Amino acid sequence: MVRYYLEDIEYKYTGRRLNNAWLRRVAQQEQCRLGEVNIIFCSDTYLLDINLQFLGHDYYTDIITFDYSEKPVVSGDLFISLDSVRENAAFYGASFDEELHRVIVHGLLHLIGYDDHTEEDQKQMRAKENECLELRRSMMV
């Protein structure tokens, strides 16, 4: 089950039903099942505080994933800075929604077991994100 929360921002996320079905399909394609996944939309400031407190990192990021999975069930918290998503969308020439969904699936892919520490991992992650975004587009028709 996917749940959505807001921390220190106002935002109305529409399309939850489609998003939930999409994330379920992504998990199934990776031989996993969705457990409890919490998507928490927040600001840069809120996410920076989490980054400092829990990871000891003093920099902004678009997402922090806390993994509670017990494979094949994937569970965790995805803290997503909408400020960073907005900035990244402008930087990459993407729509806000496309960038937001890229970040959401990026977090899910971490829960599934994908990593992005090395350049090779990052290429694999980006390819998988693109594949997942294409799946989402196909589900919208």
Contacts in CASP RR format, 6 or more apart in sequence:
PFRMAT RR
TARGET T0000
AUTHOR 0000-0000-0000
METHOD contacts of the structure
MODEL  1
MVRYYLEDIEYKYTGRRLNNAWLRRVAQQEQCRLGEVNIIFCSDTYLLDI
NLQFLGHDYYTDIITFDYSEKPVVSGDLFISLDSVRENAAFYGASFDEEL
HRVIVHGLLHLIGYDDHTEEDQKQMRAKENECLELRRSMMV
1 20 0 8 1.000
1 34 0 8 1.000
1 35 0 8 1.000
1 36 0 8 1.000
1 37 0 8 1.000
2 16 0 8 1.000
2 19 0 8 1.000
2 20 0 8 1.000
2 23 0 8 1.000
2 34 0 8 1.000
2 37 0 8 1.000
2 38 0 8 1.000
2 39 0 8 1.000
3 36 0 8 1.000
3 37 0 8 1.000
3 38 0 8 1.000
3 39 0 8 1.000
4 13 0 8 1.000
4 16 0 8 1.000
4 38 0 8 1.000
4 39 0 8 1.000
4 40 0 8 1.000
4 41 0 8 1.000
5 38 0 8 1.000
5 39 0 8 1.000
5 40 0 8 1.000
5 41 0 8 1.000
6 40 0 8 1.000
6 41 0 8 1.000
6 42 0 8 1.000
7 40 0 8 1.000
7 41 0 8 1.000
7 42 0 8 1.000
7 43 0 8 1.000
7 46 0 8 1.000
7 79 0 8 1.000
8 42 0 8 1.000
8 43 0 8 1.000
8 45 0 8 1.000
8 46 0 8 1.000
9 41 0 8 1.000
9 42 0 8 1.000
9 43 0 8 1.000
9 46 0 8 1.000
9 82 0 8 1.000
11 41 0 8 1.000
11 82 0 8 1.000
13 19 0 8 1.000
13 41 0 8 1.000
18 136 0 8 1.000
18 139 0 8 1.000
18 140 0 8 1.000
19 101 0 8 1.000
19 104 0 8 1.000
21 139 0 8 1.000
22 105 0 8 1.000
22 132 0 8 1.000
22 135 0 8 1.000
22 136 0 8 1.000
22 139 0 8 1.000
23 34 0 8 1.000
23 37 0 8 1.000
23 104 0 8 1.000
23 105 0 8 1.000
23 108 0 8 1.000
24 34 0 8 1.000
25 135 0 8 1.000
25 139 0 8 1.000
26 105 0 8 1.000
26 108 0 8 1.000
26 109 0 8 1.000
26 112 0 8 1.000
26 132 0 8 1.000
26 135 0 8 1.000
27 33 0 8 1.000
27 34 0 8 1.000
27 74 0 8 1.000
27 108 0 8 1.000
27 112 0 8 1.000
29 135 0 8 1.000
30 112 0 8 1.000
31 72 0 8 1.000
32 71 0 8 1.000
32 72 0 8 1.000
32 73 0 8 1.000
32 74 0 8 1.000
32 112 0 8 1.000
33 72 0 8 1.000
33 73 0 8 1.000
33 74 0 8 1.000
34 73 0 8 1.000
34 74 0 8 1.000
34 75 0 8 1.000
35 73 0 8 1.000
35 74 0 8 1.000
35 75 0 8 1.000
36 68 0 8 1.000
36 75 0 8 1.000
36 76 0 8 1.000
37 74 0 8 1.000
37 75 0 8 1.000
37 76 0 8 1.000
37 77 0 8 1.000
37 78 0 8 1.000
37 108 0 8 1.000
37 111 0 8 1.000
38 76 0 8 1.000
38 77 0 8 1.000
38 78 0 8 1.000
39 78 0 8 1.000
39 80 0 8 1.000
39 104 0 8 1.000
40 77 0 8 1.000
40 78 0 8 1.000
40 79 0 8 1.000
40 80 0 8 1.000
41 80 0 8 1.000
41 82 0 8 1.000
42 79 0 8 1.000
42 80 0 8 1.000
42 81 0 8 1.000
42 82 0 8 1.000
43 81 0 8 1.000
43 82 0 8 1.000
43 83 0 8 1.000
44 60 0 8 1.000
44 81 0 8 1.000
44 83 0 8 1.000
44 84 0 8 1.000
46 79 0 8 1.000
46 81 0 8 1.000
47 60 0 8 1.000
47 61 0 8 1.000
47 62 0 8 1.000
47 63 0 8 1.000
47 64 0 8 1.000
47 79 0 8 1.000
47 80 0 8 1.000
47 81 0 8 1.000
47 84 0 8 1.000
48 58 0 8 1.000
48 59 0 8 1.000
48 60 0 8 1.000
50 64 0 8 1.000
50 79 0 8 1.000
51 57 0 8 1.000
51 58 0 8 1.000
51 59 0 8 1.000
51 60 0 8 1.000
51 61 0 8 1.000
51 64 0 8 1.000
52 58 0 8 1.000
54 64 0 8 1.000
54 66 0 8 1.000
55 64 0 8 1.000
60 81 0 8 1.000
60 84 0 8 1.000
61 81 0 8 1.000
61 84 0 8 1.000
62 80 0 8 1.000
62 81 0 8 1.000
62 84 0 8 1.000
62 85 0 8 1.000
62 88 0 8 1.000
62 103 0 8 1.000
63 78 0 8 1.000
63 79 0 8 1.000
63 80 0 8 1.000
63 81 0 8 1.000
63 103 0 8 1.000
63 106 0 8 1.000
63 107 0 8 1.000
64 78 0 8 1.000
64 79 0 8 1.000
65 76 0 8 1.000
65 77 0 8 1.000
65 78 0 8 1.000
65 79 0 8 1.000
65 107 0 8 1.000
65 110 0 8 1.000
65 111 0 8 1.000
66 76 0 8 1.000
66 77 0 8 1.000
66 79 0 8 1.000
67 75 0 8 1.000
67 76 0 8 1.000
67 110 0 8 1.000
67 111 0 8 1.000
68 75 0 8 1.000
68 76 0 8 1.000
68 77 0 8 1.000
69 75 0 8 1.000
69 76 0 8 1.000
69 111 0 8 1.000
69 112 0 8 1.000
69 113 0 8 1.000
74 108 0 8 1.000
74 111 0 8 1.000
74 112 0 8 1.000
75 111 0 8 1.000
76 111 0 8 1.000
78 104 0 8 1.000
78 107 0 8 1.000
78 108 0 8 1.000
80 100 0 8 1.000
80 103 0 8 1.000
80 104 0 8 1.000
82 100 0 8 1.000
85 96 0 8 1.000
85 99 0 8 1.000
85 100 0 8 1.000
85 103 0 8 1.000
86 96 0 8 1.000
86 99 0 8 1.000
88 94 0 8 1.000
88 99 0 8 1.000
88 103 0 8 1.000
89 95 0 8 1.000
89 96 0 8 1.000
89 98 0 8 1.000
89 99 0 8 1.000
89 100 0 8 1.000
92 99 0 8 1.000
94 102 0 8 1.000
98 133 0 8 1.000
101 133 0 8 1.000
101 136 0 8 1.000
102 129 0 8 1.000
102 133 0 8 1.000
105 129 0 8 1.000
105 132 0 8 1.000
105 133 0 8 1.000
105 136 0 8 1.000
106 116 0 8 1.000
106 125 0 8 1.000
106 129 0 8 1.000
109 125 0 8 1.000
109 128 0 8 1.000
109 129 0 8 1.000
109 132 0 8 1.000
110 116 0 8 1.000
114 121 0 8 1.000
114 124 0 8 1.000
114 125 0 8 1.000
114 128 0 8 1.000
115 121 0 8 1.000
115 125 0 8 1.000
116 122 0 8 1.000
116 125 0 8 1.000
END
